[in-house]
Amino acid sequence: MLLDTASLYFRAYFGVPDTVRAPDGTPVNAVRGLLDFIARLVADHEPDELVACMDFDWRPRWRVDLIPSYKAHRVVAESEAGPDTEEVPDTLSPQVPVIEEVLDAIGIARVGAAGYEADDVIGTLTARAAGPVDIVTGDRDLYQLVDDRRGVRVLYPVKGVGTLQTVDEAVLREKYGVDGAGYADLALLRGDPSDGLPGVPGIGEKTAAKLLASFGDLAGITAAAADPASKLTPAQRRRLLEAAGYLAVAPKVVRVASDVPLPPFDPALPGEPRDPMALEELTARWGLGGSLRRVLSVLAR
């Protein structure tokens, strides 16, 4: 089981009231909410291995160099906080280091890589996996990794993590008309405002799905655009040719990496805390209470 950790603690932050606080009054709703998520996920799905995948760089320079608008709308004004600082709620940022310390003390593997997003870590670990993989994320970008043949599916939180939509190839074909391998091409054609991806003007999701059904993949679509005899409409051909520069670089931006160099780590679920003393201190300082007890109880079972 691979956790898109930032996606989950953002959901925890907005799903758990900020009246959940440490003894000193500091909000810990994201910390406790994430712990409750992990307890529920392990109890319900019983993974053999669990990895909390981290954003070591939420907006990698190599992606921005290719598409400057990539996540640009999420950047705090440079005069306020320096370049490429992600805008997050004031009371969430201080909770992230606490989350990291607690996961480390419990012994849950926490993995990231300089210059890469959590999506890329997930893509790499999925490529390496010898058996089935459950990816827990609220980010549809990771639908591109769904692969029935290899047993790779996405568990998409609908409400908390108590209600998860299991996304396999049948779900993707029904909703988007593509399989996992085609989802990245669909996304880059239609664009994604949440990631600052412009897409091809005039080509929405339904048109993109029809083009992929007709021509197979992005390479087939661009070849059809260059062929006056193809069955593209004049408007579609014009739009695709005008967007040729974007289409040349977008695949590298949209598709998650599968070859990220990662540090050694142990993905096995711990039966007991790795560092009980540190965990005791963190519990006392941050008032982790029942949330931590639930995680430790599930892990012990």
Contacts in CASP RR format, 6 or more apart in sequence:
PFRMAT RR
TARGET T0000
AUTHOR 0000-0000-0000
METHOD contacts of the structure
MODEL  1
MLLDTASLYFRAYFGVPDTVRAPDGTPVNAVRGLLDFIARLVADHEPDEL
VACMDFDWRPRWRVDLIPSYKAHRVVAESEAGPDTEEVPDTLSPQVPVIE
EVLDAIGIARVGAAGYEADDVIGTLTARAAGPVDIVTGDRDLYQLVDDRR
GVRVLYPVKGVGTLQTVDEAVLREKYGVDGAGYADLALLRGDPSDGLPGV
PGIGEKTAAKLLASFGDLAGITAAAADPASKLTPAQRRRLLEAAGYLAVA
PKVVRVASDVPLPPFDPALPGEPRDPMALEELTARWGLGGSLRRVLSVLA
R
1 41 0 8 1.000
1 42 0 8 1.000
1 45 0 8 1.000
1 47 0 8 1.000
1 49 0 8 1.000
1 50 0 8 1.000
1 51 0 8 1.000
1 133 0 8 1.000
1 134 0 8 1.000
1 135 0 8 1.000
1 136 0 8 1.000
2 51 0 8 1.000
2 53 0 8 1.000
2 122 0 8 1.000
2 125 0 8 1.000
2 126 0 8 1.000
2 133 0 8 1.000
2 134 0 8 1.000
2 135 0 8 1.000
2 136 0 8 1.000
3 38 0 8 1.000
3 41 0 8 1.000
3 50 0 8 1.000
3 51 0 8 1.000
3 52 0 8 1.000
3 53 0 8 1.000
3 136 0 8 1.000
3 137 0 8 1.000
4 53 0 8 1.000
4 118 0 8 1.000
4 119 0 8 1.000
4 122 0 8 1.000
4 135 0 8 1.000
4 136 0 8 1.000
4 137 0 8 1.000
4 138 0 8 1.000
4 139 0 8 1.000
4 142 0 8 1.000
5 34 0 8 1.000
5 52 0 8 1.000
5 53 0 8 1.000
5 54 0 8 1.000
5 55 0 8 1.000
5 99 0 8 1.000
5 110 0 8 1.000
5 118 0 8 1.000
6 54 0 8 1.000
6 55 0 8 1.000
6 58 0 8 1.000
6 118 0 8 1.000
7 118 0 8 1.000
7 137 0 8 1.000
7 138 0 8 1.000
7 139 0 8 1.000
8 34 0 8 1.000
8 37 0 8 1.000
8 136 0 8 1.000
8 137 0 8 1.000
8 138 0 8 1.000
8 157 0 8 1.000
8 161 0 8 1.000
9 30 0 8 1.000
9 31 0 8 1.000
9 33 0 8 1.000
9 34 0 8 1.000
9 92 0 8 1.000
9 95 0 8 1.000
9 96 0 8 1.000
9 99 0 8 1.000
10 30 0 8 1.000
10 92 0 8 1.000
11 37 0 8 1.000
11 138 0 8 1.000
11 157 0 8 1.000
11 160 0 8 1.000
12 29 0 8 1.000
12 30 0 8 1.000
12 31 0 8 1.000
12 32 0 8 1.000
12 33 0 8 1.000
12 34 0 8 1.000
12 36 0 8 1.000
12 37 0 8 1.000
13 29 0 8 1.000
13 30 0 8 1.000
13 89 0 8 1.000
13 92 0 8 1.000
13 95 0 8 1.000
15 29 0 8 1.000
15 33 0 8 1.000
15 160 0 8 1.000
16 29 0 8 1.000
16 30 0 8 1.000
16 32 0 8 1.000
16 33 0 8 1.000
16 36 0 8 1.000
17 29 0 8 1.000
18 27 0 8 1.000
18 29 0 8 1.000
18 91 0 8 1.000
19 29 0 8 1.000
20 27 0 8 1.000
20 28 0 8 1.000
20 29 0 8 1.000
20 32 0 8 1.000
20 33 0 8 1.000
21 27 0 8 1.000
21 28 0 8 1.000
21 29 0 8 1.000
22 28 0 8 1.000
22 285 0 8 1.000
22 286 0 8 1.000
22 287 0 8 1.000
23 284 0 8 1.000
23 285 0 8 1.000
23 287 0 8 1.000
24 285 0 8 1.000
26 94 0 8 1.000
26 286 0 8 1.000
27 91 0 8 1.000
27 95 0 8 1.000
28 95 0 8 1.000
28 98 0 8 1.000
28 286 0 8 1.000
28 287 0 8 1.000
28 288 0 8 1.000
29 95 0 8 1.000
30 92 0 8 1.000
30 95 0 8 1.000
30 96 0 8 1.000
30 99 0 8 1.000
31 95 0 8 1.000
31 98 0 8 1.000
31 99 0 8 1.000
31 102 0 8 1.000
31 286 0 8 1.000
31 288 0 8 1.000
31 291 0 8 1.000
32 288 0 8 1.000
32 289 0 8 1.000
32 290 0 8 1.000
32 291 0 8 1.000
33 291 0 8 1.000
34 99 0 8 1.000
35 102 0 8 1.000
35 288 0 8 1.000
35 291 0 8 1.000
35 292 0 8 1.000
35 294 0 8 1.000
35 295 0 8 1.000
36 291 0 8 1.000
36 294 0 8 1.000
37 160 0 8 1.000
37 161 0 8 1.000
38 50 0 8 1.000
38 108 0 8 1.000
38 295 0 8 1.000
39 291 0 8 1.000
39 294 0 8 1.000
39 295 0 8 1.000
39 297 0 8 1.000
39 298 0 8 1.000
40 161 0 8 1.000
40 162 0 8 1.000
41 47 0 8 1.000
41 50 0 8 1.000
41 136 0 8 1.000
41 155 0 8 1.000
41 161 0 8 1.000
42 50 0 8 1.000
42 269 0 8 1.000
42 295 0 8 1.000
42 298 0 8 1.000
42 299 0 8 1.000
43 298 0 8 1.000
44 162 0 8 1.000
45 134 0 8 1.000
45 155 0 8 1.000
47 134 0 8 1.000
47 269 0 8 1.000
48 268 0 8 1.000
48 269 0 8 1.000
49 109 0 8 1.000
49 267 0 8 1.000
49 268 0 8 1.000
49 269 0 8 1.000
50 108 0 8 1.000
50 109 0 8 1.000
50 267 0 8 1.000
50 269 0 8 1.000
51 109 0 8 1.000
51 110 0 8 1.000
51 111 0 8 1.000
51 125 0 8 1.000
51 265 0 8 1.000
51 267 0 8 1.000
52 103 0 8 1.000
52 108 0 8 1.000
52 109 0 8 1.000
52 110 0 8 1.000
52 111 0 8 1.000
53 111 0 8 1.000
53 112 0 8 1.000
53 118 0 8 1.000
53 121 0 8 1.000
53 122 0 8 1.000
53 125 0 8 1.000
54 100 0 8 1.000
54 110 0 8 1.000
54 111 0 8 1.000
54 112 0 8 1.000
54 118 0 8 1.000
54 121 0 8 1.000
55 112 0 8 1.000
55 117 0 8 1.000
55 118 0 8 1.000
56 112 0 8 1.000
56 113 0 8 1.000
56 114 0 8 1.000
56 115 0 8 1.000
56 116 0 8 1.000
56 117 0 8 1.000
57 114 0 8 1.000
57 115 0 8 1.000
57 116 0 8 1.000
57 117 0 8 1.000
58 71 0 8 1.000
58 86 0 8 1.000
58 117 0 8 1.000
59 70 0 8 1.000
59 71 0 8 1.000
59 74 0 8 1.000
59 75 0 8 1.000
59 84 0 8 1.000
59 86 0 8 1.000
60 115 0 8 1.000
60 116 0 8 1.000
60 117 0 8 1.000
61 115 0 8 1.000
62 115 0 8 1.000
63 70 0 8 1.000
63 252 0 8 1.000
63 253 0 8 1.000
64 70 0 8 1.000
64 71 0 8 1.000
64 72 0 8 1.000
64 84 0 8 1.000
66 249 0 8 1.000
66 250 0 8 1.000
66 252 0 8 1.000
66 253 0 8 1.000
67 196 0 8 1.000
67 197 0 8 1.000
67 198 0 8 1.000
67 246 0 8 1.000
67 249 0 8 1.000
67 250 0 8 1.000
67 253 0 8 1.000
69 196 0 8 1.000
69 197 0 8 1.000
69 198 0 8 1.000
70 195 0 8 1.000
70 196 0 8 1.000
70 197 0 8 1.000
70 253 0 8 1.000
71 86 0 8 1.000
71 195 0 8 1.000
71 196 0 8 1.000
72 196 0 8 1.000
73 196 0 8 1.000
74 86 0 8 1.000
74 87 0 8 1.000
75 83 0 8 1.000
75 84 0 8 1.000
75 85 0 8 1.000
75 86 0 8 1.000
75 87 0 8 1.000
76 82 0 8 1.000
76 85 0 8 1.000
76 86 0 8 1.000
76 87 0 8 1.000
98 282 0 8 1.000
98 286 0 8 1.000
100 110 0 8 1.000
101 278 0 8 1.000
101 282 0 8 1.000
102 279 0 8 1.000
102 282 0 8 1.000
102 286 0 8 1.000
102 288 0 8 1.000
102 292 0 8 1.000
103 110 0 8 1.000
104 110 0 8 1.000
104 274 0 8 1.000
104 275 0 8 1.000
104 278 0 8 1.000
105 273 0 8 1.000
105 274 0 8 1.000
105 275 0 8 1.000
105 276 0 8 1.000
105 278 0 8 1.000
105 279 0 8 1.000
105 282 0 8 1.000
106 270 0 8 1.000
106 273 0 8 1.000
106 274 0 8 1.000
106 279 0 8 1.000
106 295 0 8 1.000
106 296 0 8 1.000
106 299 0 8 1.000
107 270 0 8 1.000
107 273 0 8 1.000
107 274 0 8 1.000
107 275 0 8 1.000
108 269 0 8 1.000
108 270 0 8 1.000
109 265 0 8 1.000
109 266 0 8 1.000
109 267 0 8 1.000
110 265 0 8 1.000
111 121 0 8 1.000
111 125 0 8 1.000
111 262 0 8 1.000
111 263 0 8 1.000
111 265 0 8 1.000
112 118 0 8 1.000
112 121 0 8 1.000
112 262 0 8 1.000
112 263 0 8 1.000
113 120 0 8 1.000
113 121 0 8 1.000
113 260 0 8 1.000
113 261 0 8 1.000
113 262 0 8 1.000
113 263 0 8 1.000
116 257 0 8 1.000
116 260 0 8 1.000
117 256 0 8 1.000
119 139 0 8 1.000
119 141 0 8 1.000
119 142 0 8 1.000
119 256 0 8 1.000
120 256 0 8 1.000
120 257 0 8 1.000
120 260 0 8 1.000
121 260 0 8 1.000
121 262 0 8 1.000
122 135 0 8 1.000
122 137 0 8 1.000
122 142 0 8 1.000
122 145 0 8 1.000
122 256 0 8 1.000
123 142 0 8 1.000
123 145 0 8 1.000
123 256 0 8 1.000
123 257 0 8 1.000
123 258 0 8 1.000
123 260 0 8 1.000
124 257 0 8 1.000
124 258 0 8 1.000
124 259 0 8 1.000
124 260 0 8 1.000
124 262 0 8 1.000
125 133 0 8 1.000
125 262 0 8 1.000
126 133 0 8 1.000
126 135 0 8 1.000
126 145 0 8 1.000
126 152 0 8 1.000
126 258 0 8 1.000
127 258 0 8 1.000
127 259 0 8 1.000
129 150 0 8 1.000
129 152 0 8 1.000
131 150 0 8 1.000
131 151 0 8 1.000
132 150 0 8 1.000
132 151 0 8 1.000
132 152 0 8 1.000
132 153 0 8 1.000
133 145 0 8 1.000
133 150 0 8 1.000
133 151 0 8 1.000
133 152 0 8 1.000
133 153 0 8 1.000
134 153 0 8 1.000
134 154 0 8 1.000
134 155 0 8 1.000
135 142 0 8 1.000
135 145 0 8 1.000
135 152 0 8 1.000
135 153 0 8 1.000
135 154 0 8 1.000
135 155 0 8 1.000
136 154 0 8 1.000
136 155 0 8 1.000
136 157 0 8 1.000
136 161 0 8 1.000
136 164 0 8 1.000
137 154 0 8 1.000
137 155 0 8 1.000
137 156 0 8 1.000
138 156 0 8 1.000
138 157 0 8 1.000
140 156 0 8 1.000
140 187 0 8 1.000
141 187 0 8 1.000
141 192 0 8 1.000
141 195 0 8 1.000
141 254 0 8 1.000
141 256 0 8 1.000
142 154 0 8 1.000
142 256 0 8 1.000
143 154 0 8 1.000
143 167 0 8 1.000
143 172 0 8 1.000
143 176 0 8 1.000
143 180 0 8 1.000
143 183 0 8 1.000
144 180 0 8 1.000
144 181 0 8 1.000
144 182 0 8 1.000
144 183 0 8 1.000
144 184 0 8 1.000
144 187 0 8 1.000
144 254 0 8 1.000
144 255 0 8 1.000
144 256 0 8 1.000
145 152 0 8 1.000
145 154 0 8 1.000
145 180 0 8 1.000
145 256 0 8 1.000
146 152 0 8 1.000
146 153 0 8 1.000
146 154 0 8 1.000
146 167 0 8 1.000
146 168 0 8 1.000
146 169 0 8 1.000
146 172 0 8 1.000
146 179 0 8 1.000
146 180 0 8 1.000
146 183 0 8 1.000
147 169 0 8 1.000
147 180 0 8 1.000
147 181 0 8 1.000
148 168 0 8 1.000
148 169 0 8 1.000
148 170 0 8 1.000
153 166 0 8 1.000
153 167 0 8 1.000
153 168 0 8 1.000
154 166 0 8 1.000
154 167 0 8 1.000
155 161 0 8 1.000
155 164 0 8 1.000
155 165 0 8 1.000
155 166 0 8 1.000
155 167 0 8 1.000
156 164 0 8 1.000
156 165 0 8 1.000
156 166 0 8 1.000
156 167 0 8 1.000
157 163 0 8 1.000
157 164 0 8 1.000
158 164 0 8 1.000
158 165 0 8 1.000
165 171 0 8 1.000
169 179 0 8 1.000
169 180 0 8 1.000
172 178 0 8 1.000
172 179 0 8 1.000
172 180 0 8 1.000
172 183 0 8 1.000
173 179 0 8 1.000
176 183 0 8 1.000
176 186 0 8 1.000
176 205 0 8 1.000
176 209 0 8 1.000
177 186 0 8 1.000
177 209 0 8 1.000
177 212 0 8 1.000
177 213 0 8 1.000
178 185 0 8 1.000
178 186 0 8 1.000
178 209 0 8 1.000
178 212 0 8 1.000
181 217 0 8 1.000
182 212 0 8 1.000
182 217 0 8 1.000
184 251 0 8 1.000
184 254 0 8 1.000
184 255 0 8 1.000
185 208 0 8 1.000
185 212 0 8 1.000
185 217 0 8 1.000
185 218 0 8 1.000
185 221 0 8 1.000
185 251 0 8 1.000
186 205 0 8 1.000
186 208 0 8 1.000
186 209 0 8 1.000
186 212 0 8 1.000
187 197 0 8 1.000
187 254 0 8 1.000
188 197 0 8 1.000
188 199 0 8 1.000
188 218 0 8 1.000
188 247 0 8 1.000
188 250 0 8 1.000
188 251 0 8 1.000
188 253 0 8 1.000
188 254 0 8 1.000
189 199 0 8 1.000
189 200 0 8 1.000
189 203 0 8 1.000
189 204 0 8 1.000
189 208 0 8 1.000
189 211 0 8 1.000
189 212 0 8 1.000
189 218 0 8 1.000
189 221 0 8 1.000
190 199 0 8 1.000
190 200 0 8 1.000
190 203 0 8 1.000
190 204 0 8 1.000
190 205 0 8 1.000
190 207 0 8 1.000
190 208 0 8 1.000
191 197 0 8 1.000
191 198 0 8 1.000
191 199 0 8 1.000
191 200 0 8 1.000
191 204 0 8 1.000
192 199 0 8 1.000
197 250 0 8 1.000
197 253 0 8 1.000
197 254 0 8 1.000
198 246 0 8 1.000
199 243 0 8 1.000
199 246 0 8 1.000
199 250 0 8 1.000
200 208 0 8 1.000
200 239 0 8 1.000
200 240 0 8 1.000
200 243 0 8 1.000
200 246 0 8 1.000
200 247 0 8 1.000
201 239 0 8 1.000
201 242 0 8 1.000
201 243 0 8 1.000
202 239 0 8 1.000
203 211 0 8 1.000
203 236 0 8 1.000
203 239 0 8 1.000
203 240 0 8 1.000
207 236 0 8 1.000
211 221 0 8 1.000
211 232 0 8 1.000
211 236 0 8 1.000
212 218 0 8 1.000
212 221 0 8 1.000
214 224 0 8 1.000
214 231 0 8 1.000
215 221 0 8 1.000
215 223 0 8 1.000
215 224 0 8 1.000
215 230 0 8 1.000
218 247 0 8 1.000
218 251 0 8 1.000
221 240 0 8 1.000
222 240 0 8 1.000
222 244 0 8 1.000
222 247 0 8 1.000
223 230 0 8 1.000
224 230 0 8 1.000
224 231 0 8 1.000
224 232 0 8 1.000
224 237 0 8 1.000
225 232 0 8 1.000
225 236 0 8 1.000
225 237 0 8 1.000
225 240 0 8 1.000
225 241 0 8 1.000
225 244 0 8 1.000
226 241 0 8 1.000
228 237 0 8 1.000
230 237 0 8 1.000
232 240 0 8 1.000
240 247 0 8 1.000
269 299 0 8 1.000
270 299 0 8 1.000
271 299 0 8 1.000
271 300 0 8 1.000
272 296 0 8 1.000
272 299 0 8 1.000
272 300 0 8 1.000
273 279 0 8 1.000
273 296 0 8 1.000
279 292 0 8 1.000
282 288 0 8 1.000
283 289 0 8 1.000
283 292 0 8 1.000
END
